[in-house]
Amino acid sequence: MPNIGFTEMAVILGVAVLIFGSKRLPEAARGIGRSLNAFKEGLKTVADDKNS
């Protein structure tokens, strides 16, 4: 996996601000974080069921 430097992170953040706007960006990030947590929990459940 390639390393992401400061410049790349700044470009990604800039594009995110343009797409979502500065007011909705925290809400969008929170939603993405919750989705990732739900996905991880789902994978953990599947792995536990598979091992049992």
mmCIF entry with sequence, helices, sheets and N, C-alpha, C, O atoms, coordinates in Angstrom:
data_MODEL
# 
_entry.id   MODEL 
# 
_entity.id                         1 
_entity.type                       polymer 
_entity.pdbx_number_of_molecules   1 
# 
_entity_poly.entity_id                      1 
_entity_poly.type                           'polypeptide(L)' 
_entity_poly.nstd_linkage                   no 
_entity_poly.nstd_monomer                   no 
_entity_poly.pdbx_seq_one_letter_code       MPNIGFTEMAVILGVAVLIFGSKRLPEAARGIGRSLNAFKEGLKTVADDKNS 
_entity_poly.pdbx_seq_one_letter_code_can   MPNIGFTEMAVILGVAVLIFGSKRLPEAARGIGRSLNAFKEGLKTVADDKNS 
_entity_poly.pdbx_strand_id                 A 
# 
loop_
_entity_poly_seq.entity_id 
_entity_poly_seq.num 
_entity_poly_seq.mon_id 
_entity_poly_seq.hetero 
1 1  MET n 
1 2  PRO n 
1 3  ASN n 
1 4  ILE n 
1 5  GLY n 
1 6  PHE n 
1 7  THR n 
1 8  GLU n 
1 9  MET n 
1 10 ALA n 
1 11 VAL n 
1 12 ILE n 
1 13 LEU n 
1 14 GLY n 
1 15 VAL n 
1 16 ALA n 
1 17 VAL n 
1 18 LEU n 
1 19 ILE n 
1 20 PHE n 
1 21 GLY n 
1 22 SER n 
1 23 LYS n 
1 24 ARG n 
1 25 LEU n 
1 26 PRO n 
1 27 GLU n 
1 28 ALA n 
1 29 ALA n 
1 30 ARG n 
1 31 GLY n 
1 32 ILE n 
1 33 GLY n 
1 34 ARG n 
1 35 SER n 
1 36 LEU n 
1 37 ASN n 
1 38 ALA n 
1 39 PHE n 
1 40 LYS n 
1 41 GLU n 
1 42 GLY n 
1 43 LEU n 
1 44 LYS n 
1 45 THR n 
1 46 VAL n 
1 47 ALA n 
1 48 ASP n 
1 49 ASP n 
1 50 LYS n 
1 51 ASN n 
1 52 SER n 
# 
_struct_asym.id          A 
_struct_asym.entity_id   1 
# 
loop_
_struct_conf.conf_type_id 
_struct_conf.id 
_struct_conf.pdbx_PDB_helix_id 
_struct_conf.beg_label_comp_id 
_struct_conf.beg_label_asym_id 
_struct_conf.beg_label_seq_id 
_struct_conf.pdbx_beg_PDB_ins_code 
_struct_conf.end_label_comp_id 
_struct_conf.end_label_asym_id 
_struct_conf.end_label_seq_id 
_struct_conf.pdbx_end_PDB_ins_code 
_struct_conf.beg_auth_comp_id 
_struct_conf.beg_auth_asym_id 
_struct_conf.beg_auth_seq_id 
_struct_conf.end_auth_comp_id 
_struct_conf.end_auth_asym_id 
_struct_conf.end_auth_seq_id 
_struct_conf.pdbx_PDB_helix_class 
_struct_conf.details 
_struct_conf.pdbx_PDB_helix_length 
HELX_P HELX_P1 AA1 PHE A 6  ? PHE A 20 ? PHE A 6  PHE A 20 1 ? 15 
HELX_P HELX_P2 AA2 LEU A 25 ? ASN A 51 ? LEU A 25 ASN A 51 1 ? 27 
# 
_struct_conf_type.id          HELX_P 
_struct_conf_type.criteria    ? 
_struct_conf_type.reference   ? 
# 
loop_
_atom_site.group_PDB 
_atom_site.id 
_atom_site.type_symbol 
_atom_site.label_atom_id 
_atom_site.label_alt_id 
_atom_site.label_comp_id 
_atom_site.label_asym_id 
_atom_site.label_entity_id 
_atom_site.label_seq_id 
_atom_site.pdbx_PDB_ins_code 
_atom_site.Cartn_x 
_atom_site.Cartn_y 
_atom_site.Cartn_z 
_atom_site.occupancy 
_atom_site.B_iso_or_equiv 
_atom_site.pdbx_formal_charge 
_atom_site.auth_seq_id 
_atom_site.auth_comp_id 
_atom_site.auth_asym_id 
_atom_site.auth_atom_id 
_atom_site.pdbx_PDB_model_num 
ATOM 1   N N  . MET A 1 1  ? 0.849   -1.172  0.000  1.00 0.00 ? 1  MET A N  1 
ATOM 2   C CA . MET A 1 1  ? 0.000   0.000   0.000  1.00 0.00 ? 1  MET A CA 1 
ATOM 3   C C  . MET A 1 1  ? 0.893   1.233   0.000  1.00 0.00 ? 1  MET A C  1 
ATOM 4   O O  . MET A 1 1  ? 1.807   1.338   0.818  1.00 0.00 ? 1  MET A O  1 
ATOM 5   N N  . PRO A 1 2  ? 0.635   2.162   -0.910 1.00 0.00 ? 2  PRO A N  1 
ATOM 6   C CA . PRO A 1 2  ? 1.500   3.331   -1.007 1.00 0.00 ? 2  PRO A CA 1 
ATOM 7   C C  . PRO A 1 2  ? 1.311   4.272   0.179  1.00 0.00 ? 2  PRO A C  1 
ATOM 8   O O  . PRO A 1 2  ? 0.234   4.344   0.771  1.00 0.00 ? 2  PRO A O  1 
ATOM 9   N N  . ASN A 1 3  ? 2.372   4.985   0.507  1.00 0.00 ? 3  ASN A N  1 
ATOM 10  C CA . ASN A 1 3  ? 2.296   5.982   1.574  1.00 0.00 ? 3  ASN A CA 1 
ATOM 11  C C  . ASN A 1 3  ? 1.622   7.231   1.047  1.00 0.00 ? 3  ASN A C  1 
ATOM 12  O O  . ASN A 1 3  ? 1.873   7.659   -0.080 1.00 0.00 ? 3  ASN A O  1 
ATOM 13  N N  . ILE A 1 4  ? 0.764   7.815   1.873  1.00 0.00 ? 4  ILE A N  1 
ATOM 14  C CA . ILE A 1 4  ? 0.083   9.049   1.500  1.00 0.00 ? 4  ILE A CA 1 
ATOM 15  C C  . ILE A 1 4  ? 0.759   10.184  2.249  1.00 0.00 ? 4  ILE A C  1 
ATOM 16  O O  . ILE A 1 4  ? 0.801   10.187  3.480  1.00 0.00 ? 4  ILE A O  1 
ATOM 17  N N  . GLY A 1 5  ? 1.284   11.137  1.512  1.00 0.00 ? 5  GLY A N  1 
ATOM 18  C CA . GLY A 1 5  ? 1.998   12.257  2.110  1.00 0.00 ? 5  GLY A CA 1 
ATOM 19  C C  . GLY A 1 5  ? 1.082   13.421  2.430  1.00 0.00 ? 5  GLY A C  1 
ATOM 20  O O  . GLY A 1 5  ? -0.131  13.359  2.232  1.00 0.00 ? 5  GLY A O  1 
ATOM 21  N N  . PHE A 1 6  ? 1.695   14.485  2.931  1.00 0.00 ? 6  PHE A N  1 
ATOM 22  C CA . PHE A 1 6  ? 0.938   15.667  3.325  1.00 0.00 ? 6  PHE A CA 1 
ATOM 23  C C  . PHE A 1 6  ? 0.209   16.292  2.135  1.00 0.00 ? 6  PHE A C  1 
ATOM 24  O O  . PHE A 1 6  ? -0.949  16.692  2.256  1.00 0.00 ? 6  PHE A O  1 
ATOM 25  N N  . THR A 1 7  ? 0.871   16.375  1.008  1.00 0.00 ? 7  THR A N  1 
ATOM 26  C CA . THR A 1 7  ? 0.269   17.002  -0.171 1.00 0.00 ? 7  THR A CA 1 
ATOM 27  C C  . THR A 1 7  ? -0.970  16.237  -0.628 1.00 0.00 ? 7  THR A C  1 
ATOM 28  O O  . THR A 1 7  ? -1.994  16.841  -0.945 1.00 0.00 ? 7  THR A O  1 
ATOM 29  N N  . GLU A 1 8  ? -0.877  14.916  -0.662 1.00 0.00 ? 8  GLU A N  1 
ATOM 30  C CA . GLU A 1 8  ? -2.023  14.110  -1.085 1.00 0.00 ? 8  GLU A CA 1 
ATOM 31  C C  . GLU A 1 8  ? -3.184  14.261  -0.110 1.00 0.00 ? 8  GLU A C  1 
ATOM 32  O O  . GLU A 1 8  ? -4.339  14.363  -0.525 1.00 0.00 ? 8  GLU A O  1 
ATOM 33  N N  . MET A 1 9  ? -2.875  14.276  1.194  1.00 0.00 ? 9  MET A N  1 
ATOM 34  C CA . MET A 1 9  ? -3.931  14.443  2.198  1.00 0.00 ? 9  MET A CA 1 
ATOM 35  C C  . MET A 1 9  ? -4.591  15.814  2.071  1.00 0.00 ? 9  MET A C  1 
ATOM 36  O O  . MET A 1 9  ? -5.805  15.933  2.238  1.00 0.00 ? 9  MET A O  1 
ATOM 37  N N  . ALA A 1 10 ? -3.803  16.848  1.777  1.00 0.00 ? 10 ALA A N  1 
ATOM 38  C CA . ALA A 1 10 ? -4.350  18.192  1.600  1.00 0.00 ? 10 ALA A CA 1 
ATOM 39  C C  . ALA A 1 10 ? -5.275  18.248  0.389  1.00 0.00 ? 10 ALA A C  1 
ATOM 40  O O  . ALA A 1 10 ? -6.325  18.889  0.444  1.00 0.00 ? 10 ALA A O  1 
ATOM 41  N N  . VAL A 1 11 ? -4.903  17.589  -0.692 1.00 0.00 ? 11 VAL A N  1 
ATOM 42  C CA . VAL A 1 11 ? -5.746  17.564  -1.892 1.00 0.00 ? 11 VAL A CA 1 
ATOM 43  C C  . VAL A 1 11 ? -7.049  16.817  -1.599 1.00 0.00 ? 11 VAL A C  1 
ATOM 44  O O  . VAL A 1 11 ? -8.125  17.268  -1.991 1.00 0.00 ? 11 VAL A O  1 
ATOM 45  N N  . ILE A 1 12 ? -6.954  15.686  -0.918 1.00 0.00 ? 12 ILE A N  1 
ATOM 46  C CA . ILE A 1 12 ? -8.154  14.915  -0.581 1.00 0.00 ? 12 ILE A CA 1 
ATOM 47  C C  . ILE A 1 12 ? -9.079  15.736  0.314  1.00 0.00 ? 12 ILE A C  1 
ATOM 48  O O  . ILE A 1 12 ? -10.290 15.757  0.097  1.00 0.00 ? 12 ILE A O  1 
ATOM 49  N N  . LEU A 1 13 ? -8.523  16.409  1.312  1.00 0.00 ? 13 LEU A N  1 
ATOM 50  C CA . LEU A 1 13 ? -9.326  17.243  2.203  1.00 0.00 ? 13 LEU A CA 1 
ATOM 51  C C  . LEU A 1 13 ? -9.967  18.402  1.437  1.00 0.00 ? 13 LEU A C  1 
ATOM 52  O O  . LEU A 1 13 ? -11.128 18.739  1.670  1.00 0.00 ? 13 LEU A O  1 
ATOM 53  N N  . GLY A 1 14 ? -9.218  18.998  0.536  1.00 0.00 ? 14 GLY A N  1 
ATOM 54  C CA . GLY A 1 14 ? -9.765  20.089  -0.273 1.00 0.00 ? 14 GLY A CA 1 
ATOM 55  C C  . GLY A 1 14 ? -10.927 19.638  -1.143 1.00 0.00 ? 14 GLY A C  1 
ATOM 56  O O  . GLY A 1 14 ? -11.932 20.341  -1.250 1.00 0.00 ? 14 GLY A O  1 
ATOM 57  N N  . VAL A 1 15 ? -10.800 18.494  -1.753 1.00 0.00 ? 15 VAL A N  1 
ATOM 58  C CA . VAL A 1 15 ? -11.881 17.960  -2.582 1.00 0.00 ? 15 VAL A CA 1 
ATOM 59  C C  . VAL A 1 15 ? -13.099 17.630  -1.723 1.00 0.00 ? 15 VAL A C  1 
ATOM 60  O O  . VAL A 1 15 ? -14.234 17.877  -2.130 1.00 0.00 ? 15 VAL A O  1 
ATOM 61  N N  . ALA A 1 16 ? -12.864 17.074  -0.539 1.00 0.00 ? 16 ALA A N  1 
ATOM 62  C CA . ALA A 1 16 ? -13.970 16.750  0.366  1.00 0.00 ? 16 ALA A CA 1 
ATOM 63  C C  . ALA A 1 16 ? -14.718 18.007  0.786  1.00 0.00 ? 16 ALA A C  1 
ATOM 64  O O  . ALA A 1 16 ? -15.947 18.006  0.854  1.00 0.00 ? 16 ALA A O  1 
ATOM 65  N N  . VAL A 1 17 ? -13.982 19.083  1.068  1.00 0.00 ? 17 VAL A N  1 
ATOM 66  C CA . VAL A 1 17 ? -14.630 20.340  1.452  1.00 0.00 ? 17 VAL A CA 1 
ATOM 67  C C  . VAL A 1 17 ? -15.439 20.886  0.286  1.00 0.00 ? 17 VAL A C  1 
ATOM 68  O O  . VAL A 1 17 ? -16.539 21.402  0.487  1.00 0.00 ? 17 VAL A O  1 
ATOM 69  N N  . LEU A 1 18 ? -14.915 20.781  -0.922 1.00 0.00 ? 18 LEU A N  1 
ATOM 70  C CA . LEU A 1 18 ? -15.661 21.257  -2.089 1.00 0.00 ? 18 LEU A CA 1 
ATOM 71  C C  . LEU A 1 18 ? -16.928 20.445  -2.320 1.00 0.00 ? 18 LEU A C  1 
ATOM 72  O O  . LEU A 1 18 ? -17.960 21.003  -2.693 1.00 0.00 ? 18 LEU A O  1 
ATOM 73  N N  . ILE A 1 19 ? -16.863 19.140  -2.105 1.00 0.00 ? 19 ILE A N  1 
ATOM 74  C CA . ILE A 1 19 ? -18.023 18.279  -2.351 1.00 0.00 ? 19 ILE A CA 1 
ATOM 75  C C  . ILE A 1 19 ? -19.075 18.443  -1.254 1.00 0.00 ? 19 ILE A C  1 
ATOM 76  O O  . ILE A 1 19 ? -20.251 18.658  -1.550 1.00 0.00 ? 19 ILE A O  1 
ATOM 77  N N  . PHE A 1 20 ? -18.662 18.343  0.008  1.00 0.00 ? 20 PHE A N  1 
ATOM 78  C CA . PHE A 1 20 ? -19.620 18.329  1.111  1.00 0.00 ? 20 PHE A CA 1 
ATOM 79  C C  . PHE A 1 20 ? -19.884 19.703  1.709  1.00 0.00 ? 20 PHE A C  1 
ATOM 80  O O  . PHE A 1 20 ? -20.947 19.921  2.289  1.00 0.00 ? 20 PHE A O  1 
ATOM 81  N N  . GLY A 1 21 ? -18.962 20.618  1.584  1.00 0.00 ? 21 GLY A N  1 
ATOM 82  C CA . GLY A 1 21 ? -19.087 21.908  2.245  1.00 0.00 ? 21 GLY A CA 1 
ATOM 83  C C  . GLY A 1 21 ? -18.525 21.811  3.650  1.00 0.00 ? 21 GLY A C  1 
ATOM 84  O O  . GLY A 1 21 ? -18.493 20.733  4.244  1.00 0.00 ? 21 GLY A O  1 
ATOM 85  N N  . SER A 1 22 ? -18.084 22.938  4.175  1.00 0.00 ? 22 SER A N  1 
ATOM 86  C CA . SER A 1 22 ? -17.417 22.912  5.474  1.00 0.00 ? 22 SER A CA 1 
ATOM 87  C C  . SER A 1 22 ? -18.359 22.584  6.618  1.00 0.00 ? 22 SER A C  1 
ATOM 88  O O  . SER A 1 22 ? -17.911 22.078  7.647  1.00 0.00 ? 22 SER A O  1 
ATOM 89  N N  . LYS A 1 23 ? -19.637 22.854  6.473  1.00 0.00 ? 23 LYS A N  1 
ATOM 90  C CA . LYS A 1 23 ? -20.590 22.573  7.550  1.00 0.00 ? 23 LYS A CA 1 
ATOM 91  C C  . LYS A 1 23 ? -20.991 21.104  7.597  1.00 0.00 ? 23 LYS A C  1 
ATOM 92  O O  . LYS A 1 23 ? -21.242 20.575  8.680  1.00 0.00 ? 23 LYS A O  1 
ATOM 93  N N  . ARG A 1 24 ? -21.057 20.440  6.462  1.00 0.00 ? 24 ARG A N  1 
ATOM 94  C CA . ARG A 1 24 ? -21.498 19.042  6.426  1.00 0.00 ? 24 ARG A CA 1 
ATOM 95  C C  . ARG A 1 24 ? -20.355 18.046  6.510  1.00 0.00 ? 24 ARG A C  1 
ATOM 96  O O  . ARG A 1 24 ? -20.591 16.849  6.670  1.00 0.00 ? 24 ARG A O  1 
ATOM 97  N N  . LEU A 1 25 ? -19.117 18.521  6.404  1.00 0.00 ? 25 LEU A N  1 
ATOM 98  C CA . LEU A 1 25 ? -17.966 17.617  6.414  1.00 0.00 ? 25 LEU A CA 1 
ATOM 99  C C  . LEU A 1 25 ? -17.855 16.805  7.708  1.00 0.00 ? 25 LEU A C  1 
ATOM 100 O O  . LEU A 1 25 ? -17.634 15.597  7.621  1.00 0.00 ? 25 LEU A O  1 
ATOM 101 N N  . PRO A 1 26 ? -17.992 17.387  8.891  1.00 0.00 ? 26 PRO A N  1 
ATOM 102 C CA . PRO A 1 26 ? -17.937 16.564  10.113 1.00 0.00 ? 26 PRO A CA 1 
ATOM 103 C C  . PRO A 1 26 ? -19.049 15.513  10.177 1.00 0.00 ? 26 PRO A C  1 
ATOM 104 O O  . PRO A 1 26 ? -18.828 14.393  10.637 1.00 0.00 ? 26 PRO A O  1 
ATOM 105 N N  . GLU A 1 27 ? -20.225 15.879  9.719  1.00 0.00 ? 27 GLU A N  1 
ATOM 106 C CA . GLU A 1 27 ? -21.342 14.928  9.692  1.00 0.00 ? 27 GLU A CA 1 
ATOM 107 C C  . GLU A 1 27 ? -21.056 13.768  8.740  1.00 0.00 ? 27 GLU A C  1 
ATOM 108 O O  . GLU A 1 27 ? -21.352 12.615  9.053  1.00 0.00 ? 27 GLU A O  1 
ATOM 109 N N  . ALA A 1 28 ? -20.487 14.073  7.591  1.00 0.00 ? 28 ALA A N  1 
ATOM 110 C CA . ALA A 1 28 ? -20.154 13.029  6.620  1.00 0.00 ? 28 ALA A CA 1 
ATOM 111 C C  . ALA A 1 28 ? -19.057 12.117  7.164  1.00 0.00 ? 28 ALA A C  1 
ATOM 112 O O  . ALA A 1 28 ? -19.131 10.898  7.009  1.00 0.00 ? 28 ALA A O  1 
ATOM 113 N N  . ALA A 1 29 ? -18.046 12.697  7.797  1.00 0.00 ? 29 ALA A N  1 
ATOM 114 C CA . ALA A 1 29 ? -16.965 11.894  8.369  1.00 0.00 ? 29 ALA A CA 1 
ATOM 115 C C  . ALA A 1 29 ? -17.485 10.992  9.482  1.00 0.00 ? 29 ALA A C  1 
ATOM 116 O O  . ALA A 1 29 ? -17.064 9.841   9.594  1.00 0.00 ? 29 ALA A O  1 
ATOM 117 N N  . ARG A 1 30 ? -18.389 11.502  10.297 1.00 0.00 ? 30 ARG A N  1 
ATOM 118 C CA . ARG A 1 30 ? -18.987 10.707  11.367 1.00 0.00 ? 30 ARG A CA 1 
ATOM 119 C C  . ARG A 1 30 ? -19.768 9.532   10.786 1.00 0.00 ? 30 ARG A C  1 
ATOM 120 O O  . ARG A 1 30 ? -19.688 8.417   11.300 1.00 0.00 ? 30 ARG A O  1 
ATOM 121 N N  . GLY A 1 31 ? -20.516 9.779   9.726  1.00 0.00 ? 31 GLY A N  1 
ATOM 122 C CA . GLY A 1 31 ? -21.276 8.714   9.079  1.00 0.00 ? 31 GLY A CA 1 
ATOM 123 C C  . GLY A 1 31 ? -20.369 7.647   8.478  1.00 0.00 ? 31 GLY A C  1 
ATOM 124 O O  . GLY A 1 31 ? -20.672 6.457   8.559  1.00 0.00 ? 31 GLY A O  1 
ATOM 125 N N  . ILE A 1 32 ? -19.271 8.063   7.884  1.00 0.00 ? 32 ILE A N  1 
ATOM 126 C CA . ILE A 1 32 ? -18.310 7.108   7.326  1.00 0.00 ? 32 ILE A CA 1 
ATOM 127 C C  . ILE A 1 32 ? -17.692 6.277   8.437  1.00 0.00 ? 32 ILE A C  1 
ATOM 128 O O  . ILE A 1 32 ? -17.530 5.065   8.293  1.00 0.00 ? 32 ILE A O  1 
ATOM 129 N N  . GLY A 1 33 ? -17.346 6.917   9.540  1.00 0.00 ? 33 GLY A N  1 
ATOM 130 C CA . GLY A 1 33 ? -16.777 6.194   10.676 1.00 0.00 ? 33 GLY A CA 1 
ATOM 131 C C  . GLY A 1 33 ? -17.737 5.171   11.244 1.00 0.00 ? 33 GLY A C  1 
ATOM 132 O O  . GLY A 1 33 ? -17.336 4.051   11.561 1.00 0.00 ? 33 GLY A O  1 
ATOM 133 N N  . ARG A 1 34 ? -18.994 5.540   11.376 1.00 0.00 ? 34 ARG A N  1 
ATOM 134 C CA . ARG A 1 34 ? -20.002 4.599   11.877 1.00 0.00 ? 34 ARG A CA 1 
ATOM 135 C C  . ARG A 1 34 ? -20.187 3.429   10.919 1.00 0.00 ? 34 ARG A C  1 
ATOM 136 O O  . ARG A 1 34 ? -20.346 2.287   11.350 1.00 0.00 ? 34 ARG A O  1 
ATOM 137 N N  . SER A 1 35 ? -20.165 3.713   9.628  1.00 0.00 ? 35 SER A N  1 
ATOM 138 C CA . SER A 1 35 ? -20.305 2.644   8.639  1.00 0.00 ? 35 SER A CA 1 
ATOM 139 C C  . SER A 1 35 ? -19.130 1.673   8.703  1.00 0.00 ? 35 SER A C  1 
ATOM 140 O O  . SER A 1 35 ? -19.318 0.459   8.619  1.00 0.00 ? 35 SER A O  1 
ATOM 141 N N  . LEU A 1 36 ? -17.916 2.207   8.851  1.00 0.00 ? 36 LEU A N  1 
ATOM 142 C CA . LEU A 1 36 ? -16.739 1.344   8.959  1.00 0.00 ? 36 LEU A CA 1 
ATOM 143 C C  . LEU A 1 36 ? -16.803 0.479   10.213 1.00 0.00 ? 36 LEU A C  1 
ATOM 144 O O  . LEU A 1 36 ? -16.452 -0.699  10.170 1.00 0.00 ? 36 LEU A O  1 
ATOM 145 N N  . ASN A 1 37 ? -17.251 1.056   11.332 1.00 0.00 ? 37 ASN A N  1 
ATOM 146 C CA . ASN A 1 37 ? -17.383 0.271   12.560 1.00 0.00 ? 37 ASN A CA 1 
ATOM 147 C C  . ASN A 1 37 ? -18.406 -0.840  12.400 1.00 0.00 ? 37 ASN A C  1 
ATOM 148 O O  . ASN A 1 37 ? -18.176 -1.960  12.856 1.00 0.00 ? 37 ASN A O  1 
ATOM 149 N N  . ALA A 1 38 ? -19.529 -0.549  11.761 1.00 0.00 ? 38 ALA A N  1 
ATOM 150 C CA . ALA A 1 38 ? -20.543 -1.573  11.533 1.00 0.00 ? 38 ALA A CA 1 
ATOM 151 C C  . ALA A 1 38 ? -19.998 -2.671  10.628 1.00 0.00 ? 38 ALA A C  1 
ATOM 152 O O  . ALA A 1 38 ? -20.268 -3.851  10.851 1.00 0.00 ? 38 ALA A O  1 
ATOM 153 N N  . PHE A 1 39 ? -19.239 -2.293  9.617  1.00 0.00 ? 39 PHE A N  1 
ATOM 154 C CA . PHE A 1 39 ? -18.642 -3.268  8.707  1.00 0.00 ? 39 PHE A CA 1 
ATOM 155 C C  . PHE A 1 39 ? -17.663 -4.173  9.449  1.00 0.00 ? 39 PHE A C  1 
ATOM 156 O O  . PHE A 1 39 ? -17.666 -5.388  9.252  1.00 0.00 ? 39 PHE A O  1 
ATOM 157 N N  . LYS A 1 40 ? -16.826 -3.583  10.302 1.00 0.00 ? 40 LYS A N  1 
ATOM 158 C CA . LYS A 1 40 ? -15.863 -4.366  11.086 1.00 0.00 ? 40 LYS A CA 1 
ATOM 159 C C  . LYS A 1 40 ? -16.574 -5.329  12.018 1.00 0.00 ? 40 LYS A C  1 
ATOM 160 O O  . LYS A 1 40 ? -16.157 -6.479  12.155 1.00 0.00 ? 40 LYS A O  1 
ATOM 161 N N  . GLU A 1 41 ? -17.641 -4.875  12.661 1.00 0.00 ? 41 GLU A N  1 
ATOM 162 C CA . GLU A 1 41 ? -18.405 -5.752  13.548 1.00 0.00 ? 41 GLU A CA 1 
ATOM 163 C C  . GLU A 1 41 ? -19.024 -6.903  12.760 1.00 0.00 ? 41 GLU A C  1 
ATOM 164 O O  . GLU A 1 41 ? -19.055 -8.038  13.234 1.00 0.00 ? 41 GLU A O  1 
ATOM 165 N N  . GLY A 1 42 ? -19.510 -6.613  11.571 1.00 0.00 ? 42 GLY A N  1 
ATOM 166 C CA . GLY A 1 42 ? -20.072 -7.659  10.725 1.00 0.00 ? 42 GLY A CA 1 
ATOM 167 C C  . GLY A 1 42 ? -19.022 -8.688  10.334 1.00 0.00 ? 42 GLY A C  1 
ATOM 168 O O  . GLY A 1 42 ? -19.286 -9.890  10.365 1.00 0.00 ? 42 GLY A O  1 
ATOM 169 N N  . LEU A 1 43 ? -17.839 -8.224  9.969  1.00 0.00 ? 43 LEU A N  1 
ATOM 170 C CA . LEU A 1 43 ? -16.760 -9.153  9.628  1.00 0.00 ? 43 LEU A CA 1 
ATOM 171 C C  . LEU A 1 43 ? -16.361 -10.004 10.830 1.00 0.00 ? 43 LEU A C  1 
ATOM 172 O O  . LEU A 1 43 ? -16.090 -11.197 10.695 1.00 0.00 ? 43 LEU A O  1 
ATOM 173 N N  . LYS A 1 44 ? -16.330 -9.382  11.996 1.00 0.00 ? 44 LYS A N  1 
ATOM 174 C CA . LYS A 1 44 ? -15.981 -10.107 13.217 1.00 0.00 ? 44 LYS A CA 1 
ATOM 175 C C  . LYS A 1 44 ? -17.023 -11.185 13.518 1.00 0.00 ? 44 LYS A C  1 
ATOM 176 O O  . LYS A 1 44 ? -16.669 -12.294 13.915 1.00 0.00 ? 44 LYS A O  1 
ATOM 177 N N  . THR A 1 45 ? -18.281 -10.870 13.334 1.00 0.00 ? 45 THR A N  1 
ATOM 178 C CA . THR A 1 45 ? -19.362 -11.833 13.560 1.00 0.00 ? 45 THR A CA 1 
ATOM 179 C C  . THR A 1 45 ? -19.254 -13.004 12.589 1.00 0.00 ? 45 THR A C  1 
ATOM 180 O O  . THR A 1 45 ? -19.412 -14.159 12.984 1.00 0.00 ? 45 THR A O  1 
ATOM 181 N N  . VAL A 1 46 ? -18.988 -12.711 11.338 1.00 0.00 ? 46 VAL A N  1 
ATOM 182 C CA . VAL A 1 46 ? -18.845 -13.769 10.333 1.00 0.00 ? 46 VAL A CA 1 
ATOM 183 C C  . VAL A 1 46 ? -17.643 -14.656 10.661 1.00 0.00 ? 46 VAL A C  1 
ATOM 184 O O  . VAL A 1 46 ? -17.727 -15.879 10.544 1.00 0.00 ? 46 VAL A O  1 
ATOM 185 N N  . ALA A 1 47 ? -16.538 -14.055 11.065 1.00 0.00 ? 47 ALA A N  1 
ATOM 186 C CA . ALA A 1 47 ? -15.348 -14.830 11.407 1.00 0.00 ? 47 ALA A CA 1 
ATOM 187 C C  . ALA A 1 47 ? -15.597 -15.695 12.629 1.00 0.00 ? 47 ALA A C  1 
ATOM 188 O O  . ALA A 1 47 ? -15.144 -16.839 12.680 1.00 0.00 ? 47 ALA A O  1 
ATOM 189 N N  . ASP A 1 48 ? -16.317 -15.162 13.623 1.00 0.00 ? 48 ASP A N  1 
ATOM 190 C CA . ASP A 1 48 ? -16.637 -15.950 14.815 1.00 0.00 ? 48 ASP A CA 1 
ATOM 191 C C  . ASP A 1 48 ? -17.548 -17.132 14.482 1.00 0.00 ? 48 ASP A C  1 
ATOM 192 O O  . ASP A 1 48 ? -17.369 -18.235 14.999 1.00 0.00 ? 48 ASP A O  1 
ATOM 193 N N  . ASP A 1 49 ? -18.530 -16.882 13.605 1.00 0.00 ? 49 ASP A N  1 
ATOM 194 C CA . ASP A 1 49 ? -19.439 -17.958 13.196 1.00 0.00 ? 49 ASP A CA 1 
ATOM 195 C C  . ASP A 1 49 ? -18.707 -19.028 12.396 1.00 0.00 ? 49 ASP A C  1 
ATOM 196 O O  . ASP A 1 49 ? -19.005 -20.216 12.515 1.00 0.00 ? 49 ASP A O  1 
ATOM 197 N N  . LYS A 1 50 ? -17.759 -18.602 11.590 1.00 0.00 ? 50 LYS A N  1 
ATOM 198 C CA . LYS A 1 50 ? -17.008 -19.537 10.762 1.00 0.00 ? 50 LYS A CA 1 
ATOM 199 C C  . LYS A 1 50 ? -16.108 -20.423 11.633 1.00 0.00 ? 50 LYS A C  1 
ATOM 200 O O  . LYS A 1 50 ? -15.942 -21.611 11.355 1.00 0.00 ? 50 LYS A O  1 
ATOM 201 N N  . ASN A 1 51 ? -15.532 -19.840 12.682 1.00 0.00 ? 51 ASN A N  1 
ATOM 202 C CA . ASN A 1 51 ? -14.627 -20.599 13.556 1.00 0.00 ? 51 ASN A CA 1 
ATOM 203 C C  . ASN A 1 51 ? -15.376 -21.515 14.511 1.00 0.00 ? 51 ASN A C  1 
ATOM 204 O O  . ASN A 1 51 ? -14.785 -22.441 15.066 1.00 0.00 ? 51 ASN A O  1 
ATOM 205 N N  . SER A 1 52 ? -16.658 -21.274 14.709 1.00 0.00 ? 52 SER A N  1 
ATOM 206 C CA . SER A 1 52 ? -17.425 -22.108 15.662 1.00 0.00 ? 52 SER A CA 1 
ATOM 207 C C  . SER A 1 52 ? -17.922 -23.375 15.041 1.00 0.00 ? 52 SER A C  1 
ATOM 208 O O  . SER A 1 52 ? -18.577 -24.174 15.709 1.00 0.00 ? 52 SER A O  1 
# 
